[in-house]
């Protein structure tokens, strides 16, 4: 069972989102709130697997994400928002979220996103990813050139498949290794590249190897 907390300052949307996400029975809402301050308290007390958080609340939902990530890195955060502002998208990714989705997303897609994020994947729509790449192209990479990262051959292969959008299971199948081994390589790679999540790792990989964007 995947345990979620939903925080949004619009009660009707919050109720509808909970109903849509929990309909199949493998996802359960263990708490809900209406402010970013409540999100912090709910995650601390309930330790959910996934937090679905509105970014546009009056007390700055995005601003509380770094605190939650630092205190409870085991809880995966998905921003559910109406904002398509590039700065909001970049701010959310830099804060360490695992997903960024729009409020028009269907119930079935939201259920899939919750499962993917709970399984260790990150979910950023392709059009947002392209905009992030454009915003970050002029910034220096934290990891430096590919050679400076000292990645092993298999870590490099895993990272390149990750940047192409493959899941851990798909990467394992391509390389004939277990999902656990994929996760091990990703953990080492994230540390070497000084990135916090799959989104940042993918962006870094595409800057290392521009041909991956094709």
N, C-alpha and C positions, 0 to 999 in steps of 0.2 A: 504493500500500500504506500502510495506517495502522499505525504502529508504537506499540505500547502496552507499558506496564509495569504489572504487577499486584502490589500489596502487601497482604497479609492474613496474620494470624498463625495462621490455621487452614489447614494444608496441603491437606486434602481439599477445602475450599471453594475455595481458590486454584486448585488443579488443575482442578476442575470449571468454574470461571469461565473460565479460559483456554481450555479445550476448547470451551465453549459460544460464546465470543465469536469464536474464530478459525475456526470450522467452514466458513465460506463462502469463505475464502481471500483476502479483501481486507483482513483485519486480521491482524497478526502480533504475537505476544508476543516482545519482544526482551529481557525481563528480568522477574524476580520476586523478591519479598522478603517478610520476615516481621515487619518493624518499621518504625516511622516513620523511625528513623535510616537504615535501609537505603533507604527511599524517597528521602530527600535525596541519598544517594550515587548511587543508580541514575539518577535524573533528571539529575544533574550529569554522569555519565559517558556515558549512552546518549542523552540528549536526545530522549525519546520524544514522539510527537504527543499522546498521551493517557496520563494516569496514573489507574488505578483504585485507589483508596485506601480501606482500612478505617479508619473514624474511631475505633473502639473499642479500639485496641491499647493495651497497658500503658504504652507510652512516648508516648502522646498524639498520635495521628495528626492530629487537628484542629490541635493546637498547632504542627505543622511546616508547615502549608499556607502561612502568610504568607511564610516564608522561601523556599519553593519558588517561589511566585508572583513575589516580588521578584527572585530570581536567574534564573529561567527562565520569563518570562511567555509564551513561545511554547508551553509545555507546558500543555495543558488538563487540569484536574483534575476527576474525577468521584468523589465520595464514595459508597462502596457500604457500607451499614450496616444494622444491625438496629434502630438507635435512632430512635424517633419523638419524642424529647424536643425541645420547641420551642427550648430554649436551644441545643442542638446544631445544629439547622437554621439558626438565626439566626447562630450563630458561624461555621458553614461558609460561608454566603453572604457575611458580612462579611469573611471571609478571602480571598474571591475565587474560590471554586470555580465551575465551569461546569455542574455537575450534582450532584444529590443523589438517590440511588435506594436502595430497600430490597433486602435480600438475597433476598427472595422474587420479585424480578423475573425474568421468563422469559428464556431465552437469546436468543430472537429480538428481544425488546424491548431487551436489553442491546446487541445488535449495532446496532440502530437508534440507540440513545442514543450509542454511540461514534461512529457516522457523523455524527450531528447535531452533536455537540460538536466533532468535528474540522472540521466545515464552518462553525464560528463561532457556532453556536447554543448556548443554555443550556437545560438540561432540569431543571425542578423540577415535580413533580406538582402538579396543581391544588389538591388539598387542603392541601398544604404551603404553596403560594403564598398561599392565603387566610389561613392561620395567621400567616404572615410579615407580611401586611398588617395583621392585627389587632395584632401585637406592635409594629409600627413607626408606627401611626397617631398615637400620642401623642408621638413624637419629632420634633424640628424637622428640616425638610428641609435638606440641605446646600446645595441649589441655590436655595432661596427660592421665591417665587412664580414662575409660568410666565413672566411678563413680564420678570423679572429675568434669566432665562437667555439672553435675546436669541437665540432660535432662529429660523432662517429658516422660511418657510412650508413648504418641502419637508422640512426637518429635523423640524418639528412633525408633519407627516403621517407620516413614517417612524417617529417615536417612538410615535405613537398606534397605528399598525398593529402595531408591536413589542409594545406593551402588551396588544394583543388576541390575542397568541400567534402571529402570522404569522412564517414564516421569511423570510430575506432574499430568496429566490426569489419567494415569494408577494407580498412587499412590492413588489418590482420590477415584477411583473406588474400589480399594482393601480395603480401610479403610472407605468407605461410607461417605466421606467428600468432600467439594467443592475444586476446584483448588485454589481458593483464600485462603482457610484454609491451604492447603498444602504449598503455598507460604509463608504464615504467619509463619508456623512452621519452614520452611527452613530458613527464615530470622533470627528467634530467635536462631536456631541451629548453623548457620554460626557464629553468634556473640559469642555464648558460646564456640565454638570450635576454635575461632580465625582463621577462614578460609575465603577466599574471593569468592570462586565459588564452583560449583558442583563437579568439578574434585578434588579439595583439600578436600572437604567434603567426597567424596567417598573413597579417599585414607586413610583419617583419620578413617573412619568407618571400613574399611577392616583391619586396624591395631588394632582397638578396638576389632573387632570380626573376627578373622582369618577364621572362618567357612564360611564367606560370599564370600570368594574367590573360593569356590567350585562350 
